[in-house]
Amino acid sequence: MSSLRLILGDQLSESISSLNDFQKDDWILLCEVMEEATYVKHHPKKIAFLFAAMRHFAVEMQAKGFKLRYVKLTDPQNSGSFTGEVHRIAQELGVERLIVTEPGEYRVKCMMESWQELIGIPVEIRVDDRFLCSIQAFNNWAKDKKQLRMEYFYREMRKKYHILIEKNGSPTGGKWNYDKENRKPPTKGLFSPKRISHNKSSILKEVLRLVAEKFSDHFGMLEPFNYAITRAQALIELDDFIDRILSNFGDYQDAMLKGEVYLNHSLLSSYINVGLLLPLEVCQKAETAYRNGKVSLNAAEGFIRQILGWREYIRGIYWRYMPEYEELNYLNAKNPLPDFYWGSKTRMSCINEVISHTQQHAYSHHIQRLMISGNFALLAGLDVKQVQEWYLAVYSDAYEWVEMPNTLGMSLFGDGGIVASKPYAASGKYIKKMSNFCQHCSYDPEDMLGENACPFNALYWDFIARNREKLKGNQRLFYVYSTWEKFSDEKQRAIRDKAAITLVCMNKGEL
C-alpha cells in the first residue's frame, strides 16, 4: 500500500512520526501555500526562514533516498492551500493512504480531519512525539485538578526524563526552581554577545528574492537575515549557546537594555518549534553543561524550565481547552490595537524599543513580550483577538499552540486564570527597575498625574480599579487592592481621569 506522507513547515525532523515505517513506494509531500503565509500577515523573516528550511530539508531527504514532491509557492499548479495540494498530489501519484503528524494548530487539525472524505483515501493522523508530553498524557495529569499550575507539571516532567534529578529522586541542588535568582536588573557592562551569521546558500538567496517580491506589504524587515536554516546550522547555534552564552543567561534573563535585542537569550525557540532541534536534546545539553561545571545551576535550570516545563505545559493547555479557549475574554478587553504596534512612533521609549526589535528581527525576548508589549495591552484593555493576531504574525517562533496561551492566558489574563495565577500587570516603576528604557523616554516613570507622567502608571491603577469585581478575590492581589483603597476618593478619580485621557491620546495616535 503506497502512502503519501505530508510534512508541514514546522515538522522538519527526519524522526517525525509521519515518516516512521516509510516504504519504498511511499512519497513525502512538502508544499509552500499562500493560505498559510497570509492567514495572518506573517513577518517576512518568518516566511523566509520557513521556506528556506523546508527547501533544505527536502534536498536532504531526497539525498537520503526518499521519494519526495515539493511544491513551491510559484508553481503554476499550486492551489494555494494544504487541502488543495494534498488532494491534487494524492490523485497525481495514485497513493492509497495519507499519513500526517498531528499539527500545531486546531484549524489545521480540523482541515486534516476533513481530508479522508474529500480525497477518498484513509487518513492517519499520528501523535507528534517530538513533544515530551503527549496531549493525552497532559490531560491525564490535568484531570481532577482545580488549578493547572506549571510548577507542578514541570516537576513531573523533570522526574519523567530524569533531568536535574539526583539518584534518590530529589531535585539537583535541593530546589525545583531557581527563578528568584534569575531576576536581576541590568548592570553596567551587560550586553549581547556577538551571534553567529551563517553563509547564505543559493536556496536561501532564491527564497529571499521570492519573499521580497511576494510579501513586501507585511510588517517587518526581511534583511539582514541570519537565521539557521538547516539542522546542521541549528546544532551549531545550540552548541554556541551552551558553550558561550548560557553561563550568563540565568541572572539577567529578565533584564532589558536599549539597543540590546538578544542579551543572553538562546534564540533557539524558532529552531525547536520547526523541528530542526529536538527539545530533549537541548535540555540534556544544558544539563551536561551544568554537570561539567561550565554553567551555574540557576542558569541551566532556568533555561531547561522554559523548554521542559513551560513549552510543554502551554501546548497542553492549548489542546485541552480548544476550540472554546480562543473565544475567551475574561476581562472584556476590546480597545483597538494602536498603530504603534505596527511601527508608528510613540513617545514611550520602551514600546518603541520592543517594537523596533520585533520589526527588525522578528524577535523580542520573553520578558519584553510579557512586560512591555503584553503589559501595555493588558493595562489598556486592548482587544484580545487583535493582540493575539499581532503576536502570531510578528515573531518567527510563533505558532498558535504556543502563541495563544502565552498571549491570551499569560499576558492578557483573558482566560481568567487557567494559565496565570494573577495578571502580570506592572507600572512604569517595574520597567525602570528592569531596564534602561526610561532614561531615554519623554515620560517620567515616577510621575502618576503630571503632563509627562508615564502612561503605564495611571493605566496600571485604572486596570486594578475597573477589574475590581473580577480580581479582588485573587490572594496575590490582596496588597494591591489594599493600597488602592487607601487612596483618597479624589486621588482615585484623578488617576482614572488620567487613564481615560491616556486612552484617548492612544486612539488618536498622540501617546
N, C-alpha and C positions, 0 to 999 in steps of 0.2 A: 504494500500500500504506500504510494508516494504521498509525501506531505509537503505543504508549504509552511515555512516557519517564519512568521513575521517578527522582526526585531525593531522595536521603537528606538527613537533617538536617545532615550535615557536608559537603554538596556544594552550598552556596548561592552558586554563582558562575554568572553568565549564560554564561560561557565554558566551562562544564563540558562534557566531551566527549560526554556523552549528549544534549546539546542541539544538537550540530553537525548540519547539514543538516536542520533542523526544517522540516517540510512543513505546509501549511495544514490538512490533515486530521488532524494528529497532536495528541496530548494530553500534557500534563505531569501527573504524579501526585506529590503530597506527602501524607504521612499521619503523624499522631501515633498511635503504638501503645503500648499498655500494656506489651507484652513488652519493648520497647526501653528504656522508662523504669524497669523494675523487674528486669531480669535480674541487675543489681546495683542496690542502692538508691541511685541517684544523688542527689547533693546537690540540694536544691530549687532553688538558684540556677542550677545547670547545666540542669535541666529547663526552668525558666522562660526562660533565655537561648535555648535551642534552639527551644522552641515559638514564642516571640515572633519570633525571627529567621526561622523558617520561614514564619510567617504574613505578615510584612512582605515577604519575598521573593516569596511567592505574589501578593500585591497588586501588587507592582512588575511582575512578569512578565505578569499579566493586563492591566495598564495599557499594556504594550508590544504587546498583541495576541495573546499566546499563549493558546491554549485550555488550561484547567487545572482539574483536580479536586483539591480539598483536603479531606482527611478529618480532622476534629477528634477529639480524644480522646473527646469526649462524644457523638459521632454515634451514634444508636441502632443503626445497622447496622455500626458499627466492630467488626471481628472481633478486634482486639487484637494482630495480628501483621502483619509485612510480607507474608508468604506469603498470608495470608487476604485482605488488602486488594488486593494485586496480582491475585490470582485473581478477586476479586469485581468490581473496576473494569474489568479487561480484558474480562470477559464482558458487563458492562453496556454498555460502549462498542463492543463488537464489533471491537476492533482486531485487526490481523493479525500484529503483531510487537511484542515488548517490547525496549526499549533501555535499558541501565543503564551507569553508570560503575562500574568495579571498586570495591568497598567497602574500608574501612579495617580490617575485622575478618575473620578467617578463617572464623568461624562464619557470618557473613552471606554470604561468598562461596560457602560450601557450600550455603546456602539458595538463593542465586541459581542455582546450577548444577542445582538440582532443579526449577526452575520450568518449563522447557521441556516436560518430560514431564508435569508436573502440570497446566499450563494448556493445553497442546496447541498452542502457537504458538511460533515461533522466538524465542530469547532471545539478544540480542547484548550481550556484556559488553566494554565499551571501556576502554582504558588511561586512567588518571587523569593527564592531562598537566598538572595544576596542580603536581604534584611535579616537581622539576627533574632527578631521576634515575629513570628507569623501573625497574621490578623486573628486567626483562631486562638493562638496562644495568648495574645493580648486580651482578647475577650474572656478567656478563661481566668486570667489574672484579675480582670476588672469586675467580674460578676460578684454581686453581693457587697461590693464596696460602695460606701456612701460618697466618698471622695477619692478621686483618682490622682493622687499626688505622685509626681515624677520621682521624688526621692526614694520612695519605697519600691517602685518599679525598677529603678536603677540598681538598687541593692540586689534584687533578684537576678538582674542581668549580669552583674559582677560575679555572683555565685555561679550562675549557669555556665559562663565562659571562663571562669577562674582567672579573671583579670584583677590584678592588685588584691589578691586574696592569699592569705597565708595557709600553711598546711593544716592548721587547726580550724580553718574556715572563717577566721576573723579578718577584717579589712586591714590591709597593709598600713602601718602607721597607727593603727588603733581607732581611726575615724573613717567614716564612709565618705565624708565630704569636706573639702578644704576651701570652700567658696569664700569664707571670711578672710582668707589670706590672699584672695585674688581681686581685691577691690581698691588697690592703692591709687590715689590720684597721680597725675603725671608729675615727674620730677624734671629738673633741668638736665638737658642732655639726652632725654628719651627721644628716640627717632626710629624710623622704619629702616631695617637693614636692606641693603640692595637685593632686589629679587632677580630671578632667572628670566632671561629673554631668549626664547627659542628661535632657531632659524626657521624661516618661512619656506615651507615646501611648495612645489608647483600646485599641488592640490589646494593648499590654503590660499595662495595668491588668486587662483581662479574663483574660489568662494568669496574672497573679499571683494573682488570685482562684481560678482553677482549680487551680493548684499548691498553694495554701494548703489547699484543700479535699481534694485527692486524695492529697497526698504529705506530710502533716503528720508521719508517723511516720519519715520519712527524716532522717538525720543532717544538721544544718546549718541556718543561719538564712536565710530567704528574703529578708528585708528588713533594712537598706536595700539596694536593687537599683540599681546604677549602670552596668550593662553597656551598651555599644553593641549595638544590635540590627538595624542596617541597614548596608549598605556605606558610605553617606554618613557615618554616625556613626563607623564604624570608621576611615575615612580621616581624620576629624578627630582621632581618637586617635593615629593614626600620625604625622600632621604635628606634633601637640603633643609627642609623644615625641622626634621628631627635632629639633625646634626648641628645646625647653626642657629636656629631661631627658637625652638621650643623652650630652651632654658630660660628665656626672658618672657615667655608667654604668660605664665601664671600670675605674677604680681600685678601686672599692669593691663590685664585683659579688659578692664572696664574704663581705661583711660582714653581720652580723646585729645588730639592736638591738631591745630590748624596746619594744613599743608602736608599732614602725615596720613595717608589713606589707609595703610595696612598696619602700621606699628608692628607688633609681633604675632599677628594672627596668621593662620595657616594658609589661607586661600585654597584649601583642598576640597571644600564642600561641592564646588561645581564638578570636580572630577569624581567624587564619591557618588554624587547624585545621578551621573550618567553611566556609571559602571566602569570607568577607567581605573578606579581604585575600589577595593572592597573594604567595607567598614571594619571587619575583624582584623585584617592585616594591618590597617592603620593603627588600631588600638594596641595590637601586640607590639608594633614597633615602638610606640610611645612607652609602653610598659618596660620593654627591654632597655630603652634609654635610661629609665629610672633605675632599673636593677643594676645597670652597669655604671651607675654613678654619674651619668652625663647631665641629668636634669633633676630638679627638685621634685619632691612628691606632689606639692601643690600644683606645679606646672603640669606634670603628667596626669594627675587625677582630674584637674580642671578640663584638660583637653579631652581625655577619654570620656568624661561625663557628657560632653556635648554630643558625642557620637554614639556611645553605647547606651547612654541614658536618654538625653533629650531627643535626639533624632528618631530613635525607635519609639519612644513614648508619643511623640507628636504624630507620627504615622499611625499608630494605634488609635489615637483619639479621632483622627480624620475618618478612618474606615468604620469605627464603632458608631459614629453619630451621623454620618452622611446617609441620605441627602438632606435631612432636616437641618443639619448643622449650618449649611450655607445660608439659611433663611433667618438665623438668629440675629437679634439686635437688641440685647437686653437693656441697654441704656438709651434706646430710641435715638441714636445719633444719625442725623440726616442733613447736616450742613454740607454744601457742595465743596469739593476739593479745590483749594485755592490754586491759582496759576503758578505760584512759586514752587509747587511740587513738580511742575513741568519746566522749570528753569527760569521763570521770570524772577527778577530780583526782589528781595525783601531787605529791610533794614536789620533783620535778625541774623546776626553773623553765624550762629550755629546752624540754622536752616540752610543758609547759602552754602556753608561748607559741606554739609552732608549731601545736599542735592548735587553739588558740583562733583563730589566723589562719585556719586551714582551715575551722573551723566557721562563722565569721562571713562569710568572703569567698569560699569555695570556691577559695582561692588560698594558696600559700606559695611563696616564690621558690626557685629551683633548689638553692641551697646548703643551705637549711633542709630541703628534701625529702631531699637526699643525706646531709647530715652530722648531722642531728638525728633526724628520724623514721626515715630509712633506716639510718643508722649504728646506732641503738639496735636496730632489727630485726635487723641483721646480727650484732651482738655477742651479742644474747640468743638467737640461733638461732630466730627466730620463723618459723612455718610460711610457706613461700614463696607458697603459693596464697592464704592469708588476707591476707598483706601486699599482694599484687597486687590482690586484690579491693578492699581498702581504698583504695589509690591510685586505682584506676579509678573508684570510687564518689564520692570526696570532692572531686576537682578538676575545675573547669569545662573545662579543656583536655585532659582525659584521654580517650583512645580507645585501644583495645587495641594498635594498631600502634605507638603511641608509649609507652604506659604499660608494657607487658610487658618490652621490652628494657631500658628505663630502670630498672625495679624489679628484675626477676629478674637482669639482667645487670650493671647498674652498681651498684645499691645493695646487692644481696644476694650477688653473685658466684655466683649459683645456676646459671649456665651454664658455670662452670668456666673462664672467661676468654675467651669468644667476644667479649664487648664490652669488658670492662675488663682492663687489663694486670696489675692487682693488686686485692685487696679494698680498698674505701675505708673502712677501719676507723680510728677515732681515739678517743683517750681524752678525758677532761674538759679536759685542758690545751689541746687544739685549740679546744674550744668557748669556753674562757676567752679565748684569744688573738683569736678572730674575732668575739666578741660581748660584750655586757654582761650576758648572761643569768645568769652565775654570781654577779653582785653581788646578785641578788635571790633566791638559792637557799638552801635549807636544807642543801644538801650542799656539801662543800669539794672543789673540783677539784684541789687539791694533795695530798689525802689518799687513800691507797690502801686502808687496812685499818681505819681507825677507825669509830666508830659513825656518824659523819656523812660518811664518805668518799663521793665522787661515784660512783654506780653504774657510770658509764662506765669507770672506771679498772680495777677488778678484772675487769669483763666483757671489756675490751679484751685483757688478758693471758690470760684464760681462753680467749677466742676463738683467740688465737695458739697456745696450748698444745693445745687439743683438736683443732685442724685441722692440726697439725704435719705429719702424713704427706702431706697433700694440698698444703700450701702452702710447705713448706720449700725446695723446688726453685725457687721463684719468685725470680729475682735481685733484684727490687725489695724483697724482704723479708729479704735477707741480713743486714742490720744489726739488724733487729728480732729475728730468731732468735738472733743472736749475743748481743744484750742479754739475752734470756730465759735463755739457757744460762749466763750469768754469775751469775744469781740463785742463791742457795743453795737446797738442797732444801727447807729449812724455809720460806724466803720463797715459793717456788713453791707449796708446799702451802697456806700461809696465803692466798695470792691466790686459789687455786682454791676453797678453802673459802668465802672471802668472796663469790666469784662465785656459788657454789651457794646461799648464804643469800640473796643478792640476787634470784636467780630464784624462790626460794620466796616471798619477800616480794612479788615481782611478781605471781605467780599468786594470791596471797591478796588482792591489791589494797592492799598495805601499803607500796608503794615510794614 
